[in-house]
């Protein structure tokens, strides 16, 4: 079913129905499917199409995190939190700040090294 939805969303895109909401839907579905690079590509397109779309910024940060691009994810969350605050979307801003703090905390943890 998830593949079917992805196929339908991709078909909409290929027919010229490009838009931030469609790209956000694609990014979310690809992220759920475990395809982080595709999720990044679509989330990045969503924020390019509508730089004031706070949900797209949150998805972009999540996709970048899943792709192992923590530094880029931090930048996306920071920008997204500013967008969300400017738009009055305090919940989205709070969530992105929490995700950002988690990334920073995880980056500060010493690597677990086995010396066996």
CORDANOR-V460287 format. One record per helix or strand of 3 or more residues. SS is the DSSP state (@ for helix, = for strand). FROM is the first residue (numbers start at 1). LEN is the number of residues. If there is no record, write none. Layout:
<<SS;FROM;LEN> <SS;FROM;LEN>>
This chain:
<<@;2;13> <@;20;13> <@;36;14> <@;54;13> <@;70;18> <@;90;19>>
